[in-house]
Amino acid sequence: MTVFLIDLEAVETRYTGQWKTHVPNLLKEAGHAVTVIQGPTDIPNATTPGAFLNFGGTNIYKARQVEEIARLFTSGTVVDGDHFLFTDAWHPGIINLKYMAELLGIKVRIHALWHAGSYDPQDFLGRLIGDAPWVRHSEKAFFHAIDHNYFATQFHIDMFHKNLLNDQPLNISKDKIVRTGWPMEYMENTLLPYKNLPKRDLILFPHRLAPEKQVEIFRDLAASMPEYEWIVCQDQTLTKDQYHQLLGQAKIVFSANLQETLGISCYEGALVNAIPIVPDRLSYTEMYSSIFKYPSAYTESWDSYQAYKSELMDVIHYHIENYPSTLRILKAQAESLHNNFFSATNLIENIK
């Protein structure tokens, strides 16, 4: 049995850079024979502004992967019992794969990780395309073609089921939808050198500059609380090391996100003793203890923020001034995040 890993293009400043080697290694450590199916390297390496990937470049990458999968079928390399793991479920190659496997009568299993889609009204697809029939039917086709659909949080599963599947009862196997941790085990060792850096009264905005991240709230807080240092990380061109240096020196990582199905940057902060301050909504609700969450109403919109601005400023002030006491709680929070959301043990075990 072979596991064919259809990876994401590596963006050095994002976790996909680490996934390039980490995910194959996890599979090999579990005893699997692994073949990685990659795209070309000569694609634009800049993301579309505010997005995770380049909307043109990602299709160049995926198109080459589809070609490689087809060649594996035509050469007879793919056989009954093989597995295909897509690290991004929003991949047209899933339909191509299902087409070839079923018409050729080869029994394979398809696994895929869902990150976002049109069913999330705050995602790029949700905001720019919405519920257009072509995108909704495409996502439903991906879901039904995939044998094991993986989601990192229950919040994401619930949103997917409500907005895409319309809360309809589905006659599906119990492992059609799987809540699993993401393959992020490497983070603890990667960030260890930055864990005990001298702290300063620094507050970071580690997210993309996209409308759903509400950076304008962070900038307004910064103007209103000049006694602290505020940095929007994507205002600078930072290397991975420079970004981690800032994380290690910060006391707080702040979120006012309207979209978050996992939230990797806040976990990174927790690993290096930067307190995550997050709204009590989205995936944050199930992931974080109450001390790290502020009421959702504080940042549900710009107008809502203006109404609750002083209360949010009190939250920030409290955590800066009482940093040592909150830090004692943060270790347990980081361990909980690792065990429940940032370790892919059950995902890997499901490939058998």
SULZICOR-V108630 format. One record per residue. N is the residue number from 1. PHI is phi in whole degrees, 0 to 359 (999 if undefined). OMEGA is omega in whole degrees, 0 to 359 (* if undefined). Layout:
N;PHI;OMEGA / N;PHI;OMEGA
//
This chain:
1;999;178 / 2;244;171 / 3;259;176 / 4;268;183 / 5;262;178 / 6;263;191 / 7;271;172 / 8;269;175 / 9;298;185 / 10;280;170 / 11;253;191 / 12;303;182 / 13;275;180 / 14;243;184 / 15;294;180 / 16;297;175 / 17;297;179 / 18;285;180 / 19;299;182 / 20;304;179 / 21;252;187 / 22;293;184 / 23;294;174 / 24;302;180 / 25;295;177 / 26;301;180 / 27;294;179 / 28;293;178 / 29;296;177 / 30;277;176 / 31;94;182 / 32;270;166 / 33;279;189 / 34;240;170 / 35;240;181 / 36;270;178 / 37;256;185 / 38;248;173 / 39;261;181 / 40;287;179 / 41;264;184 / 42;267;177 / 43;244;179 / 44;303;182 / 45;262;175 / 46;267;177 / 47;282;169 / 48;299;185 / 49;311;179 / 50;82;183 / 51;254;180 / 52;279;182 / 53;230;175 / 54;278;187 / 55;295;175 / 56;277;183 / 57;299;182 / 58;294;178 / 59;283;171 / 60;299;182 / 61;297;184 / 62;291;180 / 63;298;178 / 64;294;178 / 65;296;178 / 66;299;178 / 67;300;181 / 68;295;178 / 69;299;179 / 70;298;179 / 71;294;177 / 72;295;177 / 73;291;184 / 74;291;179 / 75;273;181 / 76;82;182 / 77;289;180 / 78;279;182 / 79;227;177 / 80;308;177 / 81;93;178 / 82;286;180 / 83;239;174 / 84;239;180 / 85;246;177 / 86;265;179 / 87;284;171 / 88;221;182 / 89;291;179 / 90;275;186 / 91;221;180 / 92;303;181 / 93;297;177 / 94;297;178 / 95;291;177 / 96;299;180 / 97;297;181 / 98;297;178 / 99;302;182 / 100;292;184 / 101;298;184 / 102;285;180 / 103;289;179 / 104;269;177 / 105;71;179 / 106;257;185 / 107;271;178 / 108;241;176 / 109;246;181 / 110;247;177 / 111;242;179 / 112;205;180 / 113;260;178 / 114;269;178 / 115;256;181 / 116;188;179 / 117;179;182 / 118;294;180 / 119;292;175 / 120;262;185 / 121;297;180 / 122;264;177 / 123;285;178 / 124;306;179 / 125;296;180 / 126;292;183 / 127;284;187 / 128;268;184 / 129;241;176 / 130;68;185 / 131;259;176 / 132;307;185 / 133;306;185 / 134;296;184 / 135;282;180 / 136;293;179 / 137;291;177 / 138;297;181 / 139;294;176 / 140;295;178 / 141;296;176 / 142;304;183 / 143;304;184 / 144;286;177 / 145;286;182 / 146;279;178 / 147;281;181 / 148;230;179 / 149;263;186 / 150;256;178 / 151;229;185 / 152;277;183 / 153;219;175 / 154;294;176 / 155;305;181 / 156;295;178 / 157;300;182 / 158;297;179 / 159;294;178 / 160;300;183 / 161;293;182 / 162;286;189 / 163;273;181 / 164;258;183 / 165;265;174 / 166;58;178 / 167;58;180 / 168;282;175 / 169;297;184 / 170;247;176 / 171;273;184 / 172;232;178 / 173;289;184 / 174;294;180 / 175;256;174 / 176;291;176 / 177;243;185 / 178;233;173 / 179;271;185 / 180;219;169 / 181;289;178 / 182;275;182 / 183;285;184 / 184;236;184 / 185;301;183 / 186;293;189 / 187;298;184 / 188;300;179 / 189;290;180 / 190;298;185 / 191;267;182 / 192;306;180 / 193;297;184 / 194;257;190 / 195;287;186 / 196;247;176 / 197;290;177 / 198;301;181 / 199;271;170 / 200;225;183 / 201;284;186 / 202;249;178 / 203;239;185 / 204;250;167 / 205;251;189 / 206;266;190 / 207;267;174 / 208;295;176 / 209;272;181 / 210;230;185 / 211;306;183 / 212;289;179 / 213;266;173 / 214;54;180 / 215;297;181 / 216;297;177 / 217;292;179 / 218;299;182 / 219;295;179 / 220;291;175 / 221;299;180 / 222;299;180 / 223;292;183 / 224;272;182 / 225;230;185 / 226;291;178 / 227;290;177 / 228;247;178 / 229;262;183 / 230;236;179 / 231;226;168 / 232;271;190 / 233;299;183 / 234;278;167 / 235;285;181 / 236;242;174 / 237;265;187 / 238;258;167 / 239;285;177 / 240;301;180 / 241;296;180 / 242;297;178 / 243;296;180 / 244;293;176 / 245;299;178 / 246;296;177 / 247;302;182 / 248;294;181 / 249;267;184 / 250;280;172 / 251;264;184 / 252;221;162 / 253;247;190 / 254;246;175 / 255;227;168 / 256;233;190 / 257;298;171 / 258;259;174 / 259;225;174 / 260;192;178 / 261;259;175 / 262;207;178 / 263;94;185 / 264;287;186 / 265;295;178 / 266;291;174 / 267;294;176 / 268;303;178 / 269;300;181 / 270;300;181 / 271;292;181 / 272;245;173 / 273;67;170 / 274;258;187 / 275;288;175 / 276;281;175 / 277;248;191 / 278;228;176 / 279;285;179 / 280;278;178 / 281;199;176 / 282;57;180 / 283;290;182 / 284;301;185 / 285;302;182 / 286;276;187 / 287;269;192 / 288;244;174 / 289;292;188 / 290;299;183 / 291;297;182 / 292;265;184 / 293;248;171 / 294;250;182 / 295;304;183 / 296;304;184 / 297;301;183 / 298;300;185 / 299;223;180 / 300;288;176 / 301;197;177 / 302;296;179 / 303;295;178 / 304;296;177 / 305;300;180 / 306;299;180 / 307;290;185 / 308;246;186 / 309;305;183 / 310;296;178 / 311;293;179 / 312;292;176 / 313;299;177 / 314;297;178 / 315;298;180 / 316;300;181 / 317;301;181 / 318;301;186 / 319;287;174 / 320;291;185 / 321;286;180 / 322;245;184 / 323;307;183 / 324;301;182 / 325;289;178 / 326;291;181 / 327;301;181 / 328;295;180 / 329;275;187 / 330;295;181 / 331;301;179 / 332;296;178 / 333;296;179 / 334;297;179 / 335;296;178 / 336;297;178 / 337;298;179 / 338;299;186 / 339;294;188 / 340;256;189 / 341;227;187 / 342;233;173 / 343;221;189 / 344;263;183 / 345;304;183 / 346;288;174 / 347;295;181 / 348;296;181 / 349;294;181 / 350;283;178 / 351;267;185 / 352;207;*
//
